[in-house]
Amino acid sequence: ESSGINAEYGGHSEDVIISCSSESRASLVLVPGDGQSFAVGFATEEAGIVGWLCDDGFHDYTAGELCSSVGGWKYGRRAPSAAITDGLPFLKTNYTCDYENCRGVDYGKEGTHLCNPETERAAVYCFNSIIQYDLKVQSFDVMENRKVVIKLRLKYLKEGELFSEHEDSARDGITVNFCDAPVKIRGIFGRDGRYKITGKAASAGCADDCWSIFIGGGGYRHSTCGVNWE
């Protein structure tokens, strides 16, 4: 089981995903980075983030277990390790998982190797499918004549990592609903994930003027009409 806490990190508040384990006062957390990457650290309810995990002995299987047990994702793998930028210490090293049983060694314990704070903070990619999307709608305008103009930014993620060689593969499969009715798409323009969509709505508006954008045959939805899904 996991939950969200708000922790001070890097001079501002970050929503982190925290394990509800009570084995120690500081619980393991996943701190959001770029795309679907997360730094692996430790936090308390009182102080927020208090330290980090060294990447010694850290591998894809353990990353997958952490993404699943802490974050609720289906899959995970190691992400490139990074620098500690907030001056907090390493707290654990040689962290491994055997099925759902995860354990680590206290950093600095006799016999453990020193970790470089410039390069060895552990990180993971977490994801639910091989290809996912990060969609930001910049504008969604519906005119009185029912003309629709949408501007958006679509980032492609492959196994949780930003994917630049996507060749705009999802562009032509984007569909749109406005007020629970399909928008007739006239054209989708742009490249490199920066798109402009034009079309015609079935109506000029409704009570809440809600809209939904579907990608990948409807497997991904970004919406103001309710809960999004992937």
N, C-alpha and C positions, 0 to 999 in steps of 0.2 A: 504494500500500500504506500502511496506517496501523496504529497500535498504541496501547495505553493507557499512560500514565505517571501517577504520582501526584505532584502538584505542590502546594506550599504556596500557598494563595490565600485572602486575606481572613482570615488567622489560623487556618485549618484546612485539612486535606487535601482536595483535590478530584481525582476521576478525570477527566482531560481526554483528548480525542482528539487525537493528534498526527500530523502528516504526517511520513513517513520521508524526506523530501527531504534531501539532503546538500549543497544549494547554499550554505547558510550555516550557521553554528553554531547560530543560533536558528531553530527550525522553527515553522511556523504551527500553531496549536492551536485547538480549539473547546472553550470552557469552559461546562459546563452552567448554564442559568438556569432560568426558569419554563417548564413545559410542554416543548416541543421547541425552545426557543430556546437559542442558544449565543452567547457573546461571542467575538469573533475576536481572538486574541492571538498571542504568540510565546513559546516556551519552550526551555530547554535541559535536558538530562538532569541536569546538575549543580545548576542553580539553580532549576529549575521555571520558572514564568512570569516573564518579564523585561520585557514591554511589550505594547502594544496596537496595533490597527490603527485609524487614523482613517477615518471614513466618506466622506471626499471621493472622488468618482468611483466609489463602490461601488454596484453595482446588482444586480438580481435574477439576471441571468445568472451573474455572478461568484459570488453566494451559492449558486446551484444547483451550480456546479462545485465549490465548496469542500465543500458537503455531500456530494457524490458522491465526490470524490477523497480527501478527508481522513476523512470520517465513514462512508462506505459507504452513505449513503441514496440513494434513487432521485431525490428532488426537493429543492429548497430555494428560499428567497426571502429577501429582506432582512427583518430584524426591526427594530423601532424602535431607534434608537441610544440609548445610555445614558451615564451618567457613569462616569468612572474613580474608583473608591472606595478603591483601595489605594495611590495615590500613584505608581504606575509610569508611565513615559513612553509617548508614542506612538513607535513604531519605524518604521512604514510608513504611506504614504498613497497615494492614487490607485491602488489595487490593482484590477486588472482581469484577466479570463481570456478567452482566445481559444481555444475548445475546451479542451484540457487544459493549455495553456500559460498560466500565471499569472505576473504580474509586478507589482511595486509600486515606489514611489519611496521612498528613505530619507527619513524625516520630518526636516524642518529643512534639507533640501537647497535651495540657492538656487533661487528661482522657485516653490517650493511655498507654499501658503497655510497659515497657522497654524490649528490645530484646537482647539476648545474642549473641555477635559477634563471639563466639566460636562454636555456634551450629545452629543459626537461619537465615542464609542467604538462601532465597528461591531459589528453582531450579525446573526445569521441564524436562520431557522426551517428545520429539516431534517425531512423526513417521507417515508414510503414510500407513503402513499395520502392522498386528500383528507381523509377522516375517520379518525381514530385514537383510541385510548383509553388512559387511564392509570388502572389499576385497583389499588386498595389494599384487601386483604381484612382487615377488622378482627377478625373471628372466624368460625370454621367449626366448628360443633358437631354431632356425631352422637350421639344418645341410644341407650340399649340397645334401645329399641323401634323403632329405625331412623329416628326423626324427625330431620330435618336443619334447622338454623337457621343462616343465613349473614348476616352484616352486612358491607357493603362500601361503599367510596366510589369512584365512577366519574367521572373527568374526561373530557370530550369535547374533542378537539383537531381543529381544521379548518386544514389546510395548516400544521400545526405549532403553531398558536396556540390558546390556551385559548378554547373556544367556549361562550359562555353561553346562546345562543339555541337550544339543542339540543332543548328540549321533551321531554327524557327519551326520545328516539326509540329508543334501544337497549334500554330497560328490559324490554319485554315479549318481546324475542327472546333473553334470557339463558337459557342451558342449563347444566346442571351434571352432571358425572360424579363418582362416588365409588367408589374401588376398581375402576376401569375399567368401571363399569356406570352407565347413566343414572339420575339422581335424578328421581323423579316430582315435578314442581313443583306445589305447592299454591297458592302465591301469591307475588307480588313486590310489595312495598309501599314507599312513600316517593316522594320527588321531589327534583329538583335534584341528581341523582347520588348521593344518600344512600339506599341501598336495604337492605331486609331481605327475605330469601328464605326461604320455608319449603317443605319437601317430605318425601318418603319415599325412603330409600335402599334398594337391593336387598339390602344386607347391613349388619350392624352394624359391620363392620370387616374389615380384611385385614392382611397382614404389614406394609405400610408406611403404611396408611391414607391413601394419596395421593388428591388430588382435582384436578379441572380445571374451570374456569369458561370458557365459550365465549360470545363476543359477536359479533353481526353475522353470523349464519349459520355460525359456526365459523371465520371469517376471523381472529379474534383469540382467543388462548388464554392464560389465566393459570393456572399449574399447579405443583403440587409433584411431578408425576410425570415430569418431564423438561424438555426445552428448550421455552420459550415461543416463539410465533411471531406475526407480524402479517400 
